[in-house]
Amino acid sequence: MEKRQANSFYQHFDESERPTVDYFVGLFNQFLFKNEPILTDFLNPREQYIFREIVGGYAQLYSFGGFSNAEKKRMLLCEWSEGYKPDEFNISLLEIAYPQKWSELTHSQILGVLTHLGIELDTFGDIINDENGNWQFFVKAELKDYFLEEIDRIGRTKVKLSELPLTKVLMQEDDSEEMTSVTISLRLDAVISAITNLSRSQVKKIIEAGEVKLNWHLVTQSNIIISVQDMLSIRHYGRYEIINLATTKKGKKRLEIKVWQAKKR
């Protein structure tokens, strides 16, 4: 099997994604050269898609993020086809103990602490909670001790982390809702304006302020065209997945959207 050439994939992805393509092509070529399984860091869904496109059908590629509905996952590139075992992904589940009677934690607080540890986003996976205020998150097993030692406070709240087996993951409920929105255009700014009721000038400001992501990538241009399966993330508003679109009799665009509202505004 011949080595992959990164430039042969550039045409299929956005120019801003070329470093990601380069990285995954390098991983695949390393797999060919060493003939050994390769385990990635935690990848977001867009990165998972790009890696799958690069690997194609030339090897087995499995993914796991700690539980069945995980968004961020580690991927295992290998030759065997008999499936995988969860422990092959080297994922640890950490639970956060804190005085729930007096304190409350949020996803953004926990994410803020993790990102300020001086580590990369790909070293940890999903941050999850349940309706009772319990919080857990997933990390690379090889770094679990670092998390356990470094995190003893989130915001003003004292916390204690402990490792749990993956079988003790919190039960997750789908808290998404569905909505329909009509817009005159599929341009990014027009779509955001329609679903948030912000003016186009306000939308331009939040895009320029770095508050909008499309398919997990920061966007800075308003004229990008939105399509089905695109995922929008808008700070302070939530996440929006385009699940269907149609044209009205008057030529406008009707969007069916799955919405995960931000917990706090």
JOPEVEN-V510779 format. One record per pair of residues at least 24 apart in sequence whose C-alpha atoms are under 10 Angstrom apart, sorted by sequence separation. I is the first residue (numbers start at 0). J is the second residue. If there is no record, write none. Layout:
# JOPEVEN-V510779
i	j
I	J
I	J
This chain:
# JOPEVEN-V510779
i	j
3	27
4	28
23	47
26	50
36	60
38	62
47	71
50	74
63	87
64	88
65	89
104	128
187	211
209	233
210	234
236	260
237	261
2	27
3	28
24	49
44	69
46	71
47	72
51	76
63	88
64	89
65	90
109	134
135	160
137	162
209	234
210	235
213	238
235	260
236	261
237	262
2	28
20	46
23	49
24	50
27	53
28	54
43	69
44	70
45	71
46	72
47	73
50	76
62	88
63	89
64	90
65	91
66	92
109	135
110	136
135	161
136	162
187	213
210	236
212	238
213	239
214	240
230	256
232	258
235	261
236	262
237	263
1	28
2	29
19	46
23	50
26	53
27	54
31	58
43	70
44	71
47	74
61	88
63	90
64	91
65	92
105	132
109	136
135	162
206	233
211	238
213	240
227	254
229	256
230	257
231	258
232	259
233	260
234	261
235	262
236	263
237	264
0	28
2	30
3	31
22	50
23	51
26	54
30	58
42	70
43	71
44	72
104	132
106	134
135	163
137	165
205	233
206	234
226	254
227	255
228	256
230	258
233	261
235	263
236	264
2	31
16	45
20	49
23	52
24	53
41	70
42	71
43	72
103	132
104	133
105	134
116	145
205	234
227	256
228	257
232	261
235	264
1	31
2	32
16	46
19	49
20	50
23	53
24	54
27	57
41	71
42	72
43	73
102	132
103	133
104	134
116	146
191	221
234	264
0	31
19	50
23	54
27	58
40	71
41	72
42	73
92	123
137	168
187	218
190	221
0	32
20	52
40	72
41	73
42	74
90	122
91	123
92	124
94	126
99	131
100	132
135	167
136	168
188	220
189	221
16	49
20	53
39	72
40	73
41	74
90	123
91	124
92	125
93	126
94	127
99	132
113	146
116	149
135	168
136	169
187	220
188	221
189	222
39	73
40	74
90	124
94	128
99	133
116	150
134	168
135	169
186	220
187	221
188	222
190	224
38	73
39	74
40	75
97	132
134	169
186	221
187	222
188	223
189	224
190	225
38	74
39	75
97	133
113	149
133	169
186	222
187	223
188	224
189	225
12	49
37	74
38	75
39	76
96	133
97	134
112	149
113	150
185	222
186	223
187	224
188	225
11	49
37	75
38	76
95	133
96	134
112	150
184	222
185	223
186	224
187	225
195	233
36	75
37	76
38	77
94	133
95	134
96	135
130	169
185	224
186	225
187	226
36	76
37	77
94	134
95	135
112	152
113	153
128	168
129	169
130	170
184	224
185	225
186	226
191	231
8	49
11	52
35	76
36	77
93	134
94	135
95	136
112	153
127	168
128	169
129	170
130	171
184	225
185	226
190	231
195	236
35	77
36	78
93	135
94	136
111	153
112	154
127	169
128	170
129	171
130	172
191	233
194	236
195	237
34	77
35	78
36	79
92	135
93	136
94	137
109	152
110	153
111	154
127	170
128	171
129	172
8	52
34	78
92	136
93	137
109	153
127	171
128	172
187	231
8	53
91	136
92	137
93	138
108	153
109	154
194	239
7	53
30	76
31	77
91	137
92	138
108	154
30	77
90	137
91	138
92	139
5	53
30	78
40	88
73	121
90	138
91	139
92	140
105	153
191	239
4	53
27	76
38	87
39	88
40	89
41	90
72	121
73	122
89	138
90	139
91	140
104	153
105	154
3	53
26	76
38	88
71	121
73	123
89	139
90	140
91	141
93	143
104	154
3	54
38	89
72	123
73	124
88	139
89	140
90	141
91	142
92	143
104	155
71	123
72	124
88	140
89	141
90	142
91	143
95	147
104	156
71	124
72	125
89	142
90	143
93	146
94	147
102	155
103	156
70	124
71	125
86	140
93	147
97	151
102	156
69	124
70	125
71	126
95	150
96	151
97	152
101	156
102	157
69	125
70	126
95	151
97	153
0	57
68	125
69	126
99	156
69	127
95	153
98	156
64	123
65	124
66	125
97	156
98	157
185	244
64	124
65	125
97	157
98	158
194	254
64	125
96	157
97	158
178	239
193	254
95	157
96	158
97	159
177	239
179	241
190	252
194	256
95	158
96	159
97	160
175	238
176	239
177	240
178	241
181	244
183	246
94	158
95	159
96	160
175	239
177	241
179	243
180	244
181	245
182	246
190	254
194	258
72	137
94	159
95	160
96	161
177	242
179	244
181	246
182	247
71	137
73	139
93	159
94	160
95	161
181	247
183	249
184	250
185	251
93	160
94	161
95	162
183	250
184	251
185	252
69	137
92	160
93	161
94	162
182	250
183	251
184	252
185	253
92	161
93	162
94	163
182	251
183	252
184	253
185	254
92	162
93	163
181	251
182	252
183	253
65	136
66	137
91	162
92	163
93	164
181	252
182	253
65	137
91	163
92	164
93	165
180	252
181	253
182	254
64	137
65	138
91	164
92	165
94	167
180	253
181	254
64	138
90	164
91	165
92	166
94	168
179	253
180	254
181	255
64	139
90	165
92	167
93	168
94	169
179	254
180	255
92	168
178	254
179	255
180	256
43	120
178	255
179	256
41	119
42	120
43	121
177	255
178	256
179	257
40	119
41	120
42	121
86	165
177	256
178	257
40	120
41	121
42	122
85	165
176	256
177	257
178	258
40	121
41	122
42	123
43	124
175	256
176	257
177	258
39	121
40	122
41	123
42	124
43	125
175	257
176	258
177	259
39	122
40	123
41	124
175	258
176	259
40	124
41	125
174	258
175	259
176	260
174	259
175	260
173	259
174	260
41	137
41	138
40	138
41	139
40	139
65	164
66	165
65	165
66	166
65	166
66	167
66	168
65	168
66	169
68	171
66	170
67	171
66	171
68	173
107	261
106	261
107	262
106	262
107	263
105	262
106	263
105	263
45	213
46	214
45	214
46	215
44	214
45	215
43	214
44	215
45	216
43	215
43	216
45	229
45	230
44	230
16	216
15	216
15	217
15	218
